[in-house]
Amino acid sequence: MLRRAADNDAPNGTPAPEWRTSRRRDNEFMSGYTESNRERERREWLEEGERLKDIEEDFSAAKLAETLTEELRRELSETRRAYRIRGEQTGKRVGMVAVTTIWWRRWLGIGIDHELEAREGFQQLVAGHPNTDSLLLEFHNAVIAVCSAAFAIEAIHNDFVYRIPPKKWKRPPTQLQRIGYGLRTGWALDDKYASTLVNRIGELLERRGDAVHAYPETLPARPHPAGLNSGAEHEIFNAVTAREAIDLALEVVKLTTADPSSDLSAPYDRWLRRWVGAGEPYRDQVQEMQERRDRVPLDVPDTAD
């Protein structure tokens, strides 16, 4: 029996690839775009987990205050069971075992490791050893440091974005628009500072794009911060631009450790505040990273000004 081709099938009647059907479903939201299918799936799963945590907190508070009711006890048991079953069905949990990777912490550590290596190459150039090995030592590590800083900012945004209300966009937003919305909504930022911060993040994402989506182009030699002339790529990726990128990533991390905006509605205010509190163990690690950087100062010649 012949199957009637669906609207989103390929011309020969075979089912369309998943990417095509997903794109078609996403297009249905273009007039009032909120989130992609993948983003909605992430939000739904996280919200289930946050609601469970809400009930667990309410249960503990009621038990402490000796106001615990059978209804709340039953609600907690049923919610835990439903969350576990869905987790196993979707492959997000296996029994009681689940591990979360804090990607912004990983990328920040990788970025700082390579930033410090880039500084070593830079100091060799400043010391009067402008050879290819020193230049490439700086360049290779600076590329990784800059990209890692951008990855860290995107990762920390993805860590908290589903704990704030989704925005209805006129059209699918750029990554920079999503990050800007997330920071402005989650934390009470001064308008001027927020605008400057988002612009700086945009410049970093563009610089990261220059490396990830590289295009071979013949350009005149450019001035290098060490006081010499070099290829254009060395002007874009060097120890100084690596420092700027890591500084920006650390600034965003520090910003998101502050108390969330008082304008957040329930339950998002509770969810984001809990997320900020859960990040407390990483603050000491971030401080240690900054101390590592402080022990290897970057001395830029006055000629670079």
N, C-alpha and C positions, 0 to 999 in steps of 0.2 A: 504493500500500500504506500502510495506516494505521500510524503509529508509536505504540507503547504509551507512554502518559505515564509519565515517571519520578516518583518520590516528590516530588522538589523542583521539578517543572514547575508552570506556572500551570494553573488549572482547565481551560482550553480545550486543553491538550495542547502548547502552545508552550513552548519551553525557558524556564526561569526566568531572570531577570536574574542577572548575575554576582554582584551584591551579595547576592542571596538564597542562591545556592549556597555562596558563601563563608561566609555567616553560618551555614548549616547545617553546613558542615565544621568551623567553629570550635566550634559547640555540641557536637560530638562529644568535645571536649577539656574540657568544663566540669567534669567530675568530677576531672580532674587537669590543669588548664589550664597550659600552658607559654608558648607564644607564638602569635600569630595567623599566618595563612598568609603575610602580607607580611613579618612579622618573621622567620619561619623561612626565607623566601627570602633575606632580607638576611643572616641568620646563615650560611647555607650558602655564599653567595658570598664573604663575608668570610673564613670559615674556609679556603676553598680558597686565597685569596690569602695568608693567614697561613702556611699549610703550605708554600706555595711559598717564602715568605721564609725559613722555617726551613731548608729544603733549601739555599737560596742561601747562607745564613750558614754552614751546616755545610760546604758545598762550599768556601767561601772559607777557613774555618779549616783544613780538611784540606789544601788547596793550600799554605797558608802553612807548615803543619807537615810538608809533604812526605809526607802519608799518604793522598793522594787515591787512590781506587779507581775502577776502571772501572764498578762497580755504582753508586756515587754519581754519577758523571758521567752515566750512562744515566738514573738516576732524575730528575736535574735536567732533562735534555733532555725526557723524557717528560712530566714535570709541567708544565713551561713550555708545551709544545705543547697539552696538555689544557686548561690554564687559558686560553690564547689562543683556542682553538676555542670553548670554552663562552662566553667573553666576547663573541665575535662573534655566536654563535647567539642570545644573549639580548639583544644590543644594548648591553651594558655597555662594550664596547670596539669600536673600529673600527681594525683593523690594530694598530699599536703606540701609537695616540693615546688617551690617557685623562686626564681632568682632574678633580680633586677640589676641591669648594668647602668651605672650612672655615667652616661656617655660624655656629658659636658666635663666631668672630672677627668675622664680618660684623655679627651682631646686637649684639655688645658695642660695636663702633665706632659703629653707628647710635644705640644707646642713649646713649652718652656725648655724642655730638654734640647730641642733643636735651636731655639733662640740662643741659648748659651753657647752652642757649638758655632753658630753664626758669628757671635761676638769674638770667638777665638780667631776665626779667619779674618775678621775686620781688624783686630788688634795687630795681626801679622802685617796687614797692608799698611796700617798707620805707622808701624815700626820701621818701615822702609823696605818691605819685602813684597813689592807688588808683582807677584808671580801668579801664574795660572792656578797652581794648587791652592794658594791662599784665597784667590778670588772664587774658585769653585767651592771650596770648603764653606765660605760664607754664603754663596748663592744657593747651593743645594739645601742647606739647613734653613735659610731664610724662607725659601719657598714652602717648606713643610711647616715652619712656624706660622707663617701668615695664613696658610690654608687651615691649619689646626685651630687657630684663633677664631676663624669664621665658623668652622664646624662646631666649636664649643658654644658659640653664641646661638647657633641654630639649635643645638642639642638642649641647651637650658630653656630655650623658648618652647621646644616640643615637650619638655618635662612639665611645664606649668600651664600651657595654653588650654588644656582641656579642663582646667579647674577654674576657668573664667567663662562668662557667658559667650556663646558664639555670636559673631557679627554677621548681619545679613548684608552682603556686598551687592553692588549693581552688576559686577562682573567678577570672575575669579581674580583674587588679589595676587600681587607679587609676593615673594617671600619677604621682602623688606616691609611691605605694607602689613603683612601678618605680624611680623616682629614688632613693628611700631605700635600696632593696635594692642598687642599683648602687654607690652611694657606700660603703655599709657593707661590701660584698663586695670592692670593688676596693682600698680603703684601710683600714688599721687605725685606726679612729676610736674615740675614747673614747665609751662608751655615752651618757653625759649630753650630751656635745657633739653627737653624731650626732642624738640625739632633738631637741635644741633647733634644730639646723640644719635638719632635715627639717620641723619645725613652721614655721620662718621661710619656707622654700621654699613650704610649703603656703599660707601667708598671701599670698605674692606671686602664686602661681598663682590664688588666689581673687580677688585685686585685678585681675589681668589679665582674669579671667573677667567681672568687673563691667563692663569696657570692651568686650570682644569680644562678650559676650552681654548687652548693655545692656538695661535695662528702665526705661521712663519712670515716674518715681515722684515725687509731690509730698511734699517733706520740709521741716521747719523749717530755717532758716539755721543754719550750723555755724561754729565758730571757725576761722579760717584762721591758719596759722603766722606770717603777717606782722602779726598783731594786729588783724585786722578780721573781720567776719562776712560769710559768702558762702554760695553754694549748696553743698549736701552734696557734689557732685562735686568741688568745689575743695578740700575737706578730704581727699578720697581721693587726688586727683591734683594734686600741687603739687611745688615744688622739693625740699622735705624728703623726701617719700615717694619721689621720683625718686632722690634721693641714696641712700636706704636700699636701694632696689632694685638700683642699680648696685653699691653696696658688696657686696651679697649675691652678685651674679653674679661679681664679681671674687674674692670669697672662695672660691667654688666652683672657679673657674678655678685659683686658686693651690693649692687643696687637691689638685686632680688632677695637679699637676706634681710631687708628692711621690712617693717610692718606693712602689710597690704593696704590698699586704698580703703578708706572708710565708706566710700561710695559703692562698694561691691554689694550686691544684693545676696540674700540667702538663696541657696546654700553655698554659693561660690565663696563668700567671705570666709566661711568656716573651712572650706576645702583648701583655699590658698594659704590661709593662716597655718593650717596643719602641715602643708607642704613646706612652708618656710621653717617651721619648727623641726621638721624631719631632716632638714639640711644642716642642722647644727653641727653634727660630727665632721662635716666636710670643711667647716670654717678653719679649723686648726690646720688641716692639710693645705688649704689655700694660703694661709699665713706662712707655712713652711716653704711653699713654692716661692712666695715673694721674697723671703729671706735668702733663698738660694740665688735669686736674681740680684739682690742687693750686694751679695758677696763677690759678684763679677761685674763691676761697673763698666759701662760703655762710654769711653772717652772719645768724643767726636771732635776732630780738629776745628779750630775757628774758621778755617778756610771753607768749611762746609756750610757756614751760615749764609 
